[in-house]
Every structure is written in C-alpha cells, then in structure tokens.
Amino acid sequence: MNLKSKVPTIPIEGSISYEDWLKGRRYRRELSKLVAPGVIRRKTSSSDRRLKKQFNGERGLPFTPTEKL
Amino acid sequence: MESQKIQSALADITAEQDPTIKSLKLASLCSALWAERGVELVVVGGSAIEILTEGAYASGDLDMCHATHASLPVRERQEIMGMLGGKGGPRNWQVAGMYLDLLGPVESFARTPFRSVQGPYGTVKVMKAEDLLVERVLVSVYPGENATARKCARELAVVALSGALQMNWNEVLRVANLPEYRNVNECKALVNEVSNELKIESPYHSD
C-alpha cells in the first residue's frame, strides 16, 4: 500500500501553518481509521461528571465526520 | 494581546463546534497569553494525540503543561482566566465551552523538539510524538492490557509511517530503552505490526 503523505507534514523541526494543519486533517483521520476504526474516545474517566454536564451526557463534542474534514 | 482581540478570539472559540479545532484554538490563545508572561505551555495527553492524528480519541478537556521551569503564580493564572471568562481554578477551568487543565511541568524524555502548529492566536506547542508513542505503548501493556491506549499508539504509528507526521524512529527506541520505560520490544512490535498490516515499510524491519 502506498501511504506516502499526500498532505503537508507535521515536522520535527519548525512549525506547520494553521492552514496546512487544516489541510491534512482528513488524510490523518483516514490513516488513523485504517488501524483504529470508529470513535475511540474513552467511555469513562475521572472527569466524567464535569464533562457529561458540559456536553449533554457525552464526554465531549461529537467528532466531525471524516468526509467533512 | 489587546482586550478586543482576546474577546474576539474567545467568541470564536466558544462558537467552534469541531472539538479538535476548538482545543487547538483554545491552546493557541492560552499559549499566547502565557507566553506574554514568559511561560511556554505545551499540549499533552489525548489532546496532543488528537492534534497529531485526528484519531477521534480526545474528550472535552484540554490538557496543558508548562515547558519553562516556572509556571505563573496562582494569582496571575486566575487573572488571565478571568479575562477569558473562565470559571474555577487554580489548575482547571471551565472556559469557552470546554475544560482546560494545567497539569504542571511537562514530562518529556525525547531530545526532539516539541511539535509546533501556528495556531490562529499564537503558536501551539504539542508534546513530542516520540514521547507520546512510547508512553501509549507502555500504557497499552502495563499495568494491564489497555485497548484504547493501544489504538492510540497504532494511530500515531500509522500517521508517522505515512510521513504525515515526522517521527524520529531512533529517538523512539532511545526513549523506550530508558529505565523509565524499558519497552523497546513492545514499541518495535507495534510499529512492525502496523506496517505489516498495511504493507508499508517499517523502520524496524531490518532489526
């Protein structure tokens, strides 16, 4: 499989611009979901009480679907 | 940063509904405000992994540490968060529709630099990918099997193997070989496993 990056790289040295980071979001999500499908957010943690109060019973905002990144 | 710019940034962050962008924007604003006072903040933990992988892992709290020797005095932290309409403190605040946790000094062993994203309000420093990978591999195994940590490690590995995130693979092994981790074999195995599954080259295949 050819997975050579099609997007700007997050470098070791220097910075990635905000625009380039945004451009790479979809590709990074697609890669991640090849090896860990679905939402992998933890079901519980010590912060549950405050998080569920803030996010209507969830532990955070819903993730933007890959096709909309 | 001028008060008007802070309020404009705050309104933008509060309205943001994408959790990863919201975290990055809040980290950007807080980093800029702390940097004005001589303290460098770094995004750590799940929020850092999310910024680097888009792995659908992070929850609604942003974890940050300070990379400079000293942090800000409690009074100054409260004043800054007060400007942002934050509630609570002195180490965690409800702000802009999420939570910010300031965890203390950053714990890093890699000699590579923090990753850096030029955020909309200031540069966001992100925990080193080498530290994150070795740590997640460790947590995936000890004290017991942890499937979520393993998925995070696999995400970091695949994004790095593809080149979308630069990783110093030699540094990964050096860190993994430290007494703090001692998980070289587990790290190599996980990276090789991901590369085998996707039929891509592993930096550790020739070992």
Interface residues (C-beta under 8 A of the other chain):
Chain A: M1 N2 L3 K4 S5 V7 T9 I10 P11 I12 E13 G14 S15 I16 S17 Y18 W21 L22 G24 R25 R26 Y27 R28 R29 L31 S32 K33 L34 V35 A36 G38 V39 I40 R41 R42 S45 S47 R50 L51 Q54 F55 E58 R59 G60 L61 P62 F63 T64 L69
Chain B: Q17 D18 P19 T20 I21 K22 L24 I51 L52 T53 E54 G55 A56 Y57 A58 S59 G60 D61 Q94 G97 M98 Y99 T112 P113 R115 S116 V117 Q118 G119 P120 T123 A129 T148 K151 C152 R154 E155 A157 V158 V159 L161 S162 G163 A164 L165 Q166 M167 N168 V194 E197 L198 K199 I200
